[in-house]
Structures are given as structure tokens and as C-alpha cells.
Amino acid sequence: MTEEQALLRGARELDEPALDEIFETYYPLLYRYIYQHVRHRTTAEDLAAEVFARMLAQLSKGRGPKRHLQAWLYRVAHNLVIDHTRRQVHRDHDPLDEGIVSTEHEVEMEVHGSILRRQAAAALQRLTPMQRAVIILKYLEGYTNAEVAPMLELSVGAVKALQHRGLASMRRYLAHIRESGED
């Protein structure tokens, strides 16, 4: 029995230490995944917490994850991100950086980094929700195609196809930005 399966067994029995370990293990991962989509700290915290609230609600009813805890958690997170995105009013601004930059060189580096982050975020936002999820899970979270597939309820081949199309779309968009001189 794997550690994930043992945790899941404990969670299904509503064992508090198992639930605590699940939260401690998966909250940072889910928060980071969600943050890559919503780009807002408080919203990412709220949505990550909602994943666990939904898990507890399902477990208390005798439902919830049966075999693959991590995949189930990411699927719920993905669905919450999609729901949030649909409700979100379009906002065209970067979040304020809470750090204070002190030197001219640091200011230049921060501005350059901000432009690159904004371009990458804009390229990600142009993808379909499934392409965006695959790109974030693979390249920002470091999961393999085989790990991403059950998280998004897809075949490995479908993950590869979404990855290929998503990266091609991002390349085209970023090339267009560079050619046009847009920021």
C-alpha cells in the first residue's frame, strides 16, 4: 500500500491525523497550481481551502476520492479554477509587488521581469482551459504526462496533444508580441 493509499484510507475513516497530513502535503501544491491560473494570492488561498472543504464534505457523505487522492484533489482544484474564471470580471492590470526595490539596476530587472511575467501570463490566458491546465501542471508544477492524465481525466495521448497545441499557441503569441514590439 502506497503512502497516498494509506492517507486516503485514513481520510475515508475521517481520521484527523490523516486529514491533517493530506492538508499539509497537498495544500502548498494546490495553492501553487491555482495561483498560476488566478494570479491573486487571496483568491488562490480561498480556492485551495475550498478544495479541502469539498473533500471533507464528500468524505462525510461516504463519497469523495476512492483510489487516487492527488488526482481527485487536482480535478476539484481545476474545476474551481474554471468556475472562478467564468465568474471573474476582466481586469487588465498586474498585481502590486509587495517588495520594495532599492537600486536603479534592481528597478530595471524588476521591470523586465514584470514584463516577461505579464507576457507569459497573457500567453497562458490565451490557451483553452485544458491546455492551460496541462502547461501549468507539466512545466510549472513538474508533473509527468502520466501524472497529469488522471488529474484532468484524460488519456496520456490527449495530454500530449494539449501540451503540443498549447505550447505552439504560446510560441505564436509571444513571437507576435516580440515582432510588434508590444509589452
C-alpha positions as a Python dict, from the first residue, in 0.01 Angstrom:
ca = {
    (1, 'M'): (0, 0, 0),
    (2, 'T'): (141, 338, -100),
    (3, 'E'): (153, 635, 134),
    (4, 'E'): (-120, 805, -71),
    (5, 'Q'): (-344, 499, -39),
    (6, 'A'): (-282, 484, 337),
    (7, 'L'): (-369, 853, 371),
    (8, 'L'): (-681, 802, 164),
    (9, 'R'): (-790, 508, 379),
    (10, 'G'): (-746, 723, 690),
    (11, 'A'): (-930, 1013, 530),
    (12, 'R'): (-1224, 792, 433),
    (13, 'E'): (-1245, 699, 804),
    (14, 'L'): (-1226, 1073, 887),
    (15, 'D'): (-906, 1010, 1083),
    (16, 'E'): (-786, 1354, 1193),
    (17, 'P'): (-408, 1286, 1167),
    (18, 'A'): (-456, 1151, 812),
    (19, 'L'): (-665, 1454, 716),
    (20, 'D'): (-402, 1685, 866),
    (21, 'E'): (-126, 1513, 670),
    (22, 'I'): (-328, 1536, 348),
    (23, 'F'): (-376, 1908, 404),
    (24, 'E'): (-8, 1966, 492),
    (25, 'T'): (108, 1766, 190),
    (26, 'Y'): (-128, 1889, -79),
    (27, 'Y'): (-227, 2243, 20),
    (28, 'P'): (102, 2405, -97),
    (29, 'L'): (88, 2214, -427),
    (30, 'L'): (-276, 2302, -493),
    (31, 'Y'): (-223, 2663, -390),
    (32, 'R'): (65, 2697, -637),
    (33, 'Y'): (-137, 2531, -914),
    (34, 'I'): (-437, 2756, -852),
    (35, 'Y'): (-221, 3067, -819),
    (36, 'Q'): (-72, 3004, -1163),
    (37, 'H'): (-427, 3029, -1300),
    (38, 'V'): (-576, 3315, -1099),
    (39, 'R'): (-260, 3521, -1026),
    (40, 'H'): (-407, 3651, -699),
    (41, 'R'): (-282, 3532, -361),
    (42, 'T'): (-601, 3561, -156),
    (43, 'T'): (-815, 3404, -428),
    (44, 'A'): (-568, 3115, -462),
    (45, 'E'): (-573, 3063, -84),
    (46, 'D'): (-953, 3064, -78),
    (47, 'L'): (-986, 2824, -371),
    (48, 'A'): (-722, 2587, -231),
    (49, 'A'): (-907, 2583, 103),
    (50, 'E'): (-1231, 2515, -85),
    (51, 'V'): (-1076, 2201, -237),
    (52, 'F'): (-1032, 2059, 113),
    (53, 'A'): (-1374, 2176, 228),
    (54, 'R'): (-1526, 1987, -64),
    (55, 'M'): (-1317, 1681, 11),
    (56, 'L'): (-1436, 1678, 374),
    (57, 'A'): (-1797, 1730, 268),
    (58, 'Q'): (-1774, 1439, 25),
    (59, 'L'): (-1594, 1212, 271),
    (60, 'S'): (-1852, 1279, 542),
    (61, 'K'): (-2119, 1157, 296),
    (62, 'G'): (-1921, 842, 218),
    (63, 'R'): (-1816, 974, -123),
    (64, 'G'): (-1507, 1152, -248),
    (65, 'P'): (-1179, 1010, -373),
    (66, 'K'): (-1176, 632, -396),
    (67, 'R'): (-833, 541, -539),
    (68, 'H'): (-631, 843, -650),
    (69, 'L'): (-633, 1115, -389),
    (70, 'Q'): (-392, 1353, -566),
    (71, 'A'): (-575, 1325, -898),
    (72, 'W'): (-909, 1386, -727),
    (73, 'L'): (-777, 1695, -547),
    (74, 'Y'): (-633, 1844, -866),
    (75, 'R'): (-955, 1770, -1055),
    (76, 'V'): (-1155, 1961, -792),
    (77, 'A'): (-900, 2246, -800),
    (78, 'H'): (-918, 2258, -1179),
    (79, 'N'): (-1299, 2274, -1170),
    (80, 'L'): (-1290, 2552, -909),
    (81, 'V'): (-1046, 2750, -1124),
    (82, 'I'): (-1274, 2715, -1426),
    (83, 'D'): (-1576, 2824, -1222),
    (84, 'H'): (-1383, 3120, -1080),
    (85, 'T'): (-1258, 3224, -1424),
    (86, 'R'): (-1611, 3221, -1562),
    (87, 'R'): (-1731, 3447, -1280),
    (88, 'Q'): (-1430, 3677, -1279),
    (89, 'V'): (-1472, 4025, -1423),
    (90, 'H'): (-1191, 4104, -1667),
    (91, 'R'): (-920, 4307, -1500),
    (92, 'D'): (-631, 4443, -1702),
    (93, 'H'): (-360, 4516, -1450),
    (94, 'D'): (-68, 4347, -1279),
    (95, 'P'): (-87, 4286, -906),
    (96, 'L'): (129, 4520, -700),
    (97, 'D'): (463, 4379, -595),
    (98, 'E'): (484, 4388, -218),
    (99, 'G'): (864, 4402, -220),
    (100, 'I'): (1048, 4730, -231),
    (101, 'V'): (1324, 4766, -487),
    (102, 'S'): (1610, 4994, -390),
    (103, 'T'): (1861, 5042, -673),
    (104, 'E'): (1824, 5154, -1034),
    (105, 'H'): (1959, 4819, -1158),
    (106, 'E'): (1712, 4632, -938),
    (107, 'V'): (1431, 4852, -1073),
    (108, 'E'): (1532, 4769, -1432),
    (109, 'M'): (1549, 4398, -1351),
    (110, 'E'): (1213, 4410, -1177),
    (111, 'V'): (1051, 4593, -1470),
    (112, 'H'): (1200, 4347, -1719),
    (113, 'G'): (1086, 4054, -1505),
    (114, 'S'): (740, 4205, -1472),
    (115, 'I'): (712, 4244, -1849),
    (116, 'L'): (819, 3883, -1906),
    (117, 'R'): (576, 3755, -1641),
    (118, 'R'): (294, 3961, -1792),
    (119, 'Q'): (371, 3829, -2140),
    (120, 'A'): (386, 3469, -2016),
    (121, 'A'): (64, 3513, -1819),
    (122, 'A'): (-105, 3668, -2125),
    (123, 'A'): (13, 3378, -2341),
    (124, 'L'): (-122, 3129, -2085),
    (125, 'Q'): (-456, 3311, -2069),
    (126, 'R'): (-497, 3278, -2447),
    (127, 'L'): (-494, 2898, -2418),
    (128, 'T'): (-802, 2687, -2369),
    (129, 'P'): (-863, 2597, -2003),
    (130, 'M'): (-742, 2239, -2062),
    (131, 'Q'): (-428, 2350, -2248),
    (132, 'R'): (-353, 2596, -1967),
    (133, 'A'): (-402, 2326, -1703),
    (134, 'V'): (-168, 2086, -1883),
    (135, 'I'): (103, 2353, -1929),
    (136, 'I'): (84, 2461, -1565),
    (137, 'L'): (88, 2107, -1428),
    (138, 'K'): (374, 1998, -1655),
    (139, 'Y'): (603, 2298, -1663),
    (140, 'L'): (528, 2494, -1351),
    (141, 'E'): (439, 2207, -1119),
    (142, 'G'): (673, 1946, -1271),
    (143, 'Y'): (432, 1656, -1320),
    (144, 'T'): (475, 1396, -1594),
    (145, 'N'): (216, 1328, -1864),
    (146, 'A'): (122, 1007, -1683),
    (147, 'E'): (60, 1203, -1362),
    (148, 'V'): (-134, 1483, -1534),
    (149, 'A'): (-368, 1246, -1722),
    (150, 'P'): (-573, 1123, -1421),
    (151, 'M'): (-573, 1472, -1266),
    (152, 'L'): (-761, 1604, -1567),
    (153, 'E'): (-942, 1279, -1654),
    (154, 'L'): (-760, 1249, -1987),
    (155, 'S'): (-552, 989, -2165),
    (156, 'V'): (-176, 1040, -2183),
    (157, 'G'): (-215, 1093, -2558),
    (158, 'A'): (-467, 1370, -2501),
    (159, 'V'): (-231, 1536, -2251),
    (160, 'K'): (49, 1525, -2511),
    (161, 'A'): (-179, 1674, -2777),
    (162, 'L'): (-297, 1955, -2545),
    (163, 'Q'): (63, 2024, -2447),
    (164, 'H'): (175, 2039, -2809),
    (165, 'R'): (-109, 2269, -2917),
    (166, 'G'): (-75, 2488, -2608),
    (167, 'L'): (299, 2538, -2649),
    (168, 'A'): (258, 2610, -3021),
    (169, 'S'): (-9, 2870, -2942),
    (170, 'M'): (211, 3033, -2678),
    (171, 'R'): (508, 3043, -2918),
    (172, 'R'): (297, 3212, -3186),
    (173, 'Y'): (158, 3467, -2942),
    (174, 'L'): (499, 3550, -2791),
    (175, 'A'): (656, 3578, -3139),
    (176, 'H'): (378, 3817, -3239),
    (177, 'I'): (440, 4030, -2930),
    (178, 'R'): (813, 4047, -2998),
    (179, 'E'): (762, 4131, -3367),
    (180, 'S'): (507, 4401, -3293),
    (181, 'G'): (705, 4550, -3003),
    (182, 'E'): (405, 4521, -2768),
    (183, 'D'): (457, 4477, -2395),
}
